Amino acid sequence: MILHYIVFGILFLGGLVVLGIASGLPAWQGPTFIAGILLISLALAYMMREPGGATKRSRSWEN
């Protein structure tokens, strides 16, 4: 379980860092910004795929 939070943290904070450096780049600002948004989205999707947790969800789509 803690490994999931570590992966989430790395993806989420990495996405924030990529978003932050995008404005300072002389070229490729757009793709870098989009990559940051995708990293943050991937981090959130990674955590939402976990069953249970605080929301007490189950994998009802597999039944």
C-alpha positions, -999 to +999 in steps of 0.1 A: +000+000+000+028+024+008+044+016-025+013+030-043+016+063-024+053+065-033+046+059-070+017+085-068+040+110-051+068+106-076+044+110-106+024+139-091+054+159-079+073+151-110+044+164-130+044+196-110+082+200-116+078+195-153+049+221-153+072+245-135+102+242-158+080+244-189+077+282-188+115+287-185+125+266-215+135+285-247+119+258-269+094+229-265+073+248-239+041+234-252+050+197-252+067+200-219+036+216-203+014+189-218+038+162-205+034+177-170-004+176-172-002+140-184+020+130-155-004+145-130-033+129-147-015+096-147-008+099-110-044+106-102-056+077-124-031+054-107-046+061-073-082+060-085-077+025-099-070+011-064-101-007-049-111+000-014-093+028+004-110+057+019-140+055-004-146+018+004-151+010-033-152-025-046-144-038-081-181-041-090-173-039-128-155-073-125-185-092-110 
